[in-house]
Amino acid sequence: MVKMVQLLVKRDDYSHEAFVERWRGEHADMARDLPGLQKYVTAVPNDPERSSHDGVVELYFEDMDALAAAFDSELGEAVQADAAEFADMDAGETLYVEEQVEYEA
């Protein structure tokens, strides 16, 4: 399984609260229907004033081909365009990783 991790930074014209509301509301409703998406996780800092990023999103796919197909789809393009309305897409990093659980209680 492949996981795409993005560190998100809000656009300057959004407050942190408005960013989170848009991201976890309307945008998440759209993104959860990406073709091949197996898991969608968001995380928001407890103290955004002391954080370099406004959120972290993790999207899980079977493999890199499935991930590429999801974002090449019509919905994938719409999801990316929607994200650019509230997030500075050039400000945060993106990682593509294969997760390995070392410990779980």
C-alpha positions as CSV (number, residue, x, y, z in Angstrom):
1,M,0.0,0.0,0.0
2,V,1.2,3.5,-0.8
3,K,0.4,6.6,1.3
4,M,0.6,10.2,0.0
5,V,1.3,12.6,2.8
6,Q,0.9,16.3,2.3
7,L,1.8,19.0,4.8
8,L,-0.7,21.8,4.1
9,V,-0.4,25.5,4.5
10,K,-3.5,27.7,4.3
11,R,-3.8,30.5,1.9
12,D,-3.2,34.0,3.4
13,D,-6.8,35.0,2.8
14,Y,-8.1,32.2,5.1
15,S,-8.0,32.1,8.9
16,H,-6.8,28.8,10.3
17,E,-10.4,28.1,11.5
18,A,-11.9,28.8,8.0
19,F,-9.2,26.7,6.4
20,V,-10.0,23.7,8.6
21,E,-13.8,24.1,8.1
22,R,-13.4,24.1,4.3
23,W,-10.9,21.3,4.2
24,R,-12.6,18.9,6.5
25,G,-16.1,19.8,5.2
26,E,-16.8,20.5,1.6
27,H,-13.3,19.4,0.3
28,A,-13.3,16.1,2.3
29,D,-16.8,15.3,1.0
30,M,-15.4,15.6,-2.6
31,A,-12.0,13.9,-1.9
32,R,-13.4,10.8,-0.3
33,D,-14.8,9.7,-3.7
34,L,-11.4,9.6,-5.5
35,P,-11.2,6.4,-7.5
36,G,-9.1,3.8,-5.7
37,L,-8.9,5.7,-2.4
38,Q,-8.7,3.3,0.5
39,K,-8.2,5.6,3.5
40,Y,-8.3,9.4,4.0
41,V,-7.0,10.9,7.2
42,T,-6.6,14.5,8.3
43,A,-4.7,16.0,11.2
44,V,-4.7,19.6,12.5
45,P,-2.2,21.1,14.9
46,N,-3.3,21.6,18.5
47,D,-1.5,25.0,18.5
48,P,-1.6,26.4,15.0
49,E,0.3,29.6,16.0
50,R,3.3,27.5,16.9
51,S,3.1,25.2,13.8
52,S,4.8,25.6,10.5
53,H,1.8,23.9,8.7
54,D,-1.9,24.1,9.1
55,G,-2.6,20.4,8.6
56,V,-1.5,17.0,7.4
57,V,-3.5,14.8,5.0
58,E,-2.8,11.1,4.4
59,L,-4.3,9.4,1.4
60,Y,-3.9,5.6,1.0
61,F,-3.9,3.7,-2.3
62,E,-3.1,0.2,-3.4
63,D,-0.1,1.3,-5.4
64,M,1.4,4.3,-7.2
65,D,-0.5,3.5,-10.4
66,A,-3.8,3.7,-8.5
67,L,-2.7,7.0,-6.9
68,A,-1.8,8.4,-10.3
69,A,-5.0,7.3,-11.9
70,A,-7.0,8.9,-9.0
71,F,-5.4,12.3,-9.6
72,D,-5.5,12.0,-13.4
73,S,-9.3,11.4,-13.2
74,E,-11.8,14.2,-13.7
75,L,-12.6,14.1,-10.0
76,G,-8.9,14.1,-9.1
77,E,-8.4,17.3,-11.1
78,A,-11.5,18.9,-9.5
79,V,-10.1,17.9,-6.0
80,Q,-6.8,19.5,-6.7
81,A,-8.4,22.7,-8.1
82,D,-10.6,22.9,-5.0
83,A,-7.7,22.5,-2.6
84,A,-5.9,25.4,-4.4
85,E,-8.8,27.6,-3.4
86,F,-7.9,27.4,0.4
87,A,-4.4,25.9,0.6
88,D,-1.1,27.2,-0.8
89,M,-0.2,24.2,-2.9
90,D,3.4,25.3,-3.3
91,A,4.1,25.9,0.4
92,G,3.9,22.4,1.8
93,E,5.8,19.2,1.1
94,T,4.4,16.0,-0.4
95,L,5.8,12.6,0.4
96,Y,4.9,9.2,-1.2
97,V,5.7,6.4,1.3
98,E,5.0,2.8,2.1
99,E,4.0,2.6,5.7
100,Q,5.5,0.0,8.1
101,V,4.0,-0.2,11.6
102,E,6.9,-0.8,14.1
103,Y,4.6,-0.8,17.1
104,E,0.9,-0.6,17.8
105,A,-0.8,-1.0,21.2
